[in-house]
Amino acid sequence: MSKYVEDSKKLLEYIGGKDNISAVTHCMTRMRFVLKEPEKADKEKIESLESVKGTFLQAGQFQIIIGNTVSQFYNDFTSVAGIEGVNKEQVKEEAKSNMKPMQKLMANLAEIFSPLIPAIIVGGLILGFRNIIGDVKFFEDGTKTLIEISQFWAGFHSFLWLIGEAIFHFLPVGITWAISKKMGTTQILGIVLGITLVSPQLLNAYSVSTATEIPFWDFGFAKVDMIGYQAQVIPAILAGFVLVYLEKFFRKISPASISMIVVPFCSLIPAVLIAHTVLGPIGWQIGDIIAKVVYAGLTSTFNWLFAGLFGFVYAPLVITGLHHMTNAIDLQLMAQFDGTMLWPMIALSNIAQGSSVLAMIFLQKNDEKEKQVSIPACISAYLGVTEPALFGVNLKYGVPFICGMIGSGLAAIISVKSGVMANAIGIGGLPGILSIQPKSMLMFAVAMIVAIVVPFLLTILAYKKKYSLKK
């Protein structure tokens, strides 16, 4: 008999039976269910199973933490249940039926940015490394940087910008591609649209404010400014969706025999024209307003309050999925103000939640089953991914979650009051210091210490008061 057959039989019963399962798949460590009636799942009984490390509901999916042997469990479960699994994309789509409109919006936004995250992380690491070798004066009694004393590192510093520029300046290409991919339309058209937003023929977005003259297309009856949208997020999102819906419309009405010609032609040209005449300027203004409002909040007299609230509520935002909107705001701040004060607070929130888990590891050092979840969750949070920590440990016990929020809020106040700014986003948790501007690294390190120590100590004190520890 396979190892997980008995637990699979019990899980099928506790989850509400075969008829309650709309779809099932698995990822690296979790079983992921879409349930017709999630309330039928008995969480207490499910979590009592020897194979189960925890459960949580996210993005319309009921997820069960199994661990590294999840693929074996999945095979046994599907065999016992007599159902066929599906891929993760199908589960995501099925799960949207359980979501409210705002949750669907955030899920769609997340799916646009998710394929871009690896590139953004690489870009953040590159900019962070360029910070270290190009801006920090380590040599000759603190008067020179590495690139000032070494031609090799000077050349390497310059070379790395080739990649950094490709990732951040040409981000609209990635966004329009990701939208086409997510919406099931022609991806190369999305790429072409993105390129038209950042073409070298256009005035670079970073040069608009200082340009004495803006070039334009003259159509006789109208003139259109030739402005690029390098690093601009909202114009790219708006343009991408216009292309998608134009393509779907023309594909629906075009005869199949000529659709290969009609659909791309009638979709791409209007989309590019609308992007440069209407959506680009509107998107630019929207992004500019959002960036200025956030920046004003971060630099106002009451910036400590803004920072404390943001640091405190960021972890709950992760639970709802609303945190994905901060990617767009961060990228807009970077384009507008040559850096972002928002991302350091996000990195500190990652650290704070990880530190609460670290406290739970200390408190439950004799509980092997709990450590199977908490140790990987802690490492993950310290590296910038907090979902395992939040859903696997902190929300389960409540106390560490609140303690992490408090520590995050305090660290955020220190970060913002000190004017800490990041050059890039994508690197969360402890490695987040690599994305911080050199002049701010010391104070960010102080904020990091607060994000580590405060949640750790608060969790231990609060947990000991509320619970009797397992011996």
N, C-alpha and C positions, 0 to 999 in steps of 0.2 A: 504494500500500500504506500502511496506517495506521502510525503512528510506532512502536507498541509490539508489532507482530505477532511479530517475530522473538524478542524477549525473552519474550513470552507463550508461544510454542511451547517455548522452553527451560525456562521456569518450570513449565509443565505436566509436562514430563519430570522435572525435578529434584524436584518436590513429590510424585512417586509416581504420576503419571497421573490421569486422570479418575476411575478407580474408587476412588481414595484420598480423594476429596473428598466430604464429607457435605454441606457448605454453604459458600457464599462470599458475602461482601458487602464493602463498603468504608466507611470513615469519611472524615474530612477529609484525612488524609495516608497512610492505611494500607489495604492489602488484608487482609481478615480471613477466615481459613479455619478450618473445623472439619474435621480430618482423621481418617479412620478409624484410621490407624496413623501417628501423628505422627513416629515414629522413621524412617519411610521418606523423610522430607523431608531432602534433602542441603543443610544450611545453608551450607556453604562454597561450593558451586556456585551456590546461589541468590544469595548475597551478592556473587558475582563478576559478576553481571549488571549492565550499565551503568545500568539504570533503578532498581536496588535500592540503598537507603541503609542497610539493616540488617534484622535479623529478631529476633523474640523470641516466646516462648510464654507466654501469660497467660490465666488464667481459662478454660482448655480451648481457647483459640483460638491458631492459628499465625498471627502477624501479620507482615506484610512492609511495611516503610516505603518508600513510593514518593515522597511529596512532594505538592506542590499539584496535580500533574497526575494524581493517582490515579484520578479518574473516567474519564479517557481510557484509562488502562492497564486499568482494570476492564472497560470496554466491549470492548477488543481481546481481553482474556483470555477473557471469557465466550464471545465469538464463536469464538475459536480452539478452546477446550475443548468447545464445543457443550453448555454447561450454562446453566441459568438461575440468576441470583443471587436472593437472598432479602433481606428487611430485617434490620436489626441485632437486633431482638428475637428473630426466629426463629433467628438464629445463636447468640445467647446461650443460648436454650433447648437448641439442639442441642449446644452446647459443654458443657453440664452433664453429658452422658453420659461425658465424659472426666475429670470431676472426682471427687475423693474427697469423702466426706461433709462434712468440715470446710470444704473449698473451696466446696461447694454452699451450706453455711450462710452463709459469708461473702459469697458472690455474691448470695444472697437479701437479706442485710442491706444490701449495697451498693445493690441495686435499690430498696430501700425508701427509702434516704436520697438517692439520686441526683436524683430529681425535686425534692427540697427544697433542694438545694444553692444554686440561684440566689437563692432567698429568704433563705437563711442568710447568703450573701455580702452581699446588700444590707443585711440587718439588721446584720451586723458593720461594714460601712462607715458606716452611720448611727450606731451606737453609738460608733464611733471618732471620727466628726466631732463628735458631741455631747461626747465627751471633750475635744476640742481647744478648742471654744468655751465649754464650760461648766465645765471644771475646771482648765485651765492658766492661770495668772495671768501674762499677757503684758504687761499695761498698768499705767500709773501706778506705775512702779518695782516691778513684780512684786507688786502688792497686789490687783489686780482682774482678773477674767476678762472676755472679750468680752461675755458676756450681762449683766454687771453695769454696763457702760457704754453698752449699746445696747439699746433696747427692741425694735427689729426682730429682732436676733439672739436676744434672750430669748424672743420669741414663736416664732421659728423653731425654737429649741431645744426648746420645749414641744411644738410641732407635730410634730417628727420622732419624738417618743416614741410618737405614735399608730401609726406604722409599726413601730417597734421592738417595741412591745408586741404588735402583731398577729402579728409573726413569731415571737417567742420565747415569750411567755406562752401563745399559742394554738397552739403547735407540735403538740400532740396531734391537732388537727384535720387538719393536714397529714400526720401519720404514719398515722392511720387511713384517710385517703383514699388515700395511697400504697400501703398494704397491699391495699386493695380493688382498686385499679387493677392492681397487679402480679399478684394472684391471679385476676383476671378476673371479679370479682363486682360487685355494684351500687355504683358509686362514691358516689352521693348518700347511701346508707345509711352508708357509712364516714364521710362528712362529718358526718352527723347524730350518729353515735356520738361522734365527736370533740368536737362542740359540747356534748354532755351531760357531757363530762369537764371542761369549762372554763366551764360556764354561770355567769352572774352570780348566779344563785340560790344557788350553793354558796359556802362559805367559801373564800376564795382560799388557795391552797397556801402562799403566802408569809406568811399571817397565822395559820397553824395553831399555830405555836410560841408565839405571844404572845396567842392568843385566851383569854379568861377562860371562854367558854362556846361549845361547838361545837353548831350546830343539827343536827337529825336528823329523819328521817322515822319516824313512829311507826306501825307496822303492827299494833299491838295485842299480838301475840305476840313482836315483835322490833323493835328500833330500829336504824336505819342512819344513820351520820354523813353529813351533807351537806358533804363535803369535795371541793374542786376539785383537779384535777391539772395546773394550769398549769405549763408547761415540763417536765413529767415525761415521760420517754421510755419507760421500761420498762412502766408501766401502760398507756400508749397502744398499744405493740406487742402486749402480751398481749391487750388488749381487741379490737384489730383482727383478730387471728387467730381469736379466738373467734367474732366476727361472720362472718368468711369461711367457717369450717367449718360454722357453723349454717346459713348461707344455702345452701351446697352440699348439705347434708344434706336440708333441706326442699325444695330444688328437685328433688332426686332422687326424693323420695317423693310430691310433690304432683302431682295431676292438672293437666295443662296448662290446663284451662279455668278453674281457680281459683288458679293459681300466682301471678298478679299480686297477689292479696290475701293469700294464705296465707304465701307466702315472706317478704315484707318484715315482716309482722306477727310471725310466729313466729321470725324471726331477730333483729330489732332489739330488741324488748322484753326477751327473755332476756339478750341480749348486754349491754344497759345495766345490767340488774339484777346480772348476774354481775360486771360491771366495777366497780360501786360496792360490792358486798358482799364479793367475794373477790379479784379480780385487782388492783383498785386498791390496797388495803392491802398485798397481797403484793408487788406491783410496787414500791410506795413503799419497802418495807423492803429489797427487793433492791437498788434504786437507791441507797438510803441507805447500805447496807453497802459496796457497790462504791465509792461516792464517798468514804466515810470511810477505807477501806483505802488508796485512791490518795492521798487528802489526807494521811493519816498518813505514807505513804512519802515524800511531797514535803516534809513539815515535820519529819521525824524527824532524829535525830542523823546518820543515814546517808543523808540526802537527796541528798548529792552522789553517792553510789553509785547510788541509784535513778535520778537524773537522767542520770548518765553512761551507764548501761545503756540507758535508754529512748532517749536521743539517738543512741546507737550502733546500736541495732537497729531504729529506726523505718523506715529505708530498706528493710531486708530485709522488714519487715512489709508495706510497700507492694507488694513483689513477690508476696507470697503472698495479698494481699487482706485480711489480718487487720487492717490499719490502720483499716478501716471501723468496727471496734468502738470506736475512740477517740472517734468523733462522739457516741455515746451517753454515754460517760463524761464527756466535756467538758461536754455539755449538763446532765448531772446535777450536776457540780461547780458550774456556774454557778447552778443552781437552789438548791443546798445552801449554797454559800459565797460567793455574789455575785461569782464570778469563777473563773477556772481557770488553774492553773500549768502545765497539760499542753499547751494550745494553743501557747504561746510556743515550746516545744521543737519542736513540729511545724513551725512556721514557720521555725525555725532549721535544721531538717533539710532543708527545701526549699532554703534559701539555700546550705547546704553542698554539696549535690549539684549545684546550679547552678554553684557556684564551681569544682568539679572539672571541669565541662564547659568553663567559661571558660578554665581552664588548658589543656585539650585544643585549644581554638580557637587559643590562643597557640602551642602546640607544633606544630600542624598548619596553620599560617597559609597555607602554600603548597599545601595539598590541598583543591581546590575541592569535590570530591565529599564529603569528610568535613564541610566547613563547611556544606553544604546541610542536613545533619542537626544538627550541633552548635550552630549559631547559633540556630535556632528552639527547640531543646531547652533551651538556656541561658536564653533569654528566658522560656520557659514555666515553668521551675523557679523563676526569680526572681519569677514572678507566682503561684507556689503549686501548679503542676501538674508533678510530677516524672517521670511515666511516660516521656515522650519522652527525658528526660535519662538515666534509669536504663536503659531498654531499648535506646535508640538509640546511646548512647555509653558510659556508665560500666560497665555489665556486660560490654559487648563487650570492653573493655580490662582490666577487673578492677581495675587500680591506682587509677584515679580514684574508683571506687566505694568502696573501702576508705578512701581518703584523705578522702572526703566523710563517711563514717561517723565517722572519728576527729574531724574538725572539728566535726561535729554533736554528738558526745558532750561535747567540751570546752565548746562554747557552751552546751549544756544545763546543765552544772554551774554555769557563771557565772549563768545565768538563774535557776535554782532557789535557789542559795545567796544570791542577791540578793533573793529573794522576788518576782520578776517575775510579775505576774498580768494576764491578759487579761479584759476585760469581755465579749468576744464571740468567736465562732469563725467560720470561713468565709473569712477573709482570710489567705492564706498568703504565704510568700516575703517579699520586701522590703516590700510594702504592709502586712504583718502588724503593723508598728509602730502602725498606726492603731487596732488593736483593744486595744492595751496601755493599762493604767491610767496616767494622767499621771505619778504618782509613780514609776512603774517605767520610764518611757520612756528615761531616760538609760542605765540599766544594760542595758536590752534593746538599745540602740544599740551598747553595748560588746560584747555577745554577738554581735550581727550582724557586727561587724567581725571578730571571731574566726572566725565561720562563713564569712566571705568569704576572709580572708587565709590561714588555716591549710590548708584543702583546696587552695587555689590553689598555695601554695608546696610543700606535700607532694607534690601530683600532678606538678609540674614536676620536683622532685628525684627522685622514685621512677621516673617515666617515663624520664627521661634515663639513669638507671642500668640500667633493665631493657631498654629498646628502643633501637635505632638509629633516629634520626628520619629521616623522608622529607625529602629536599631538594627 
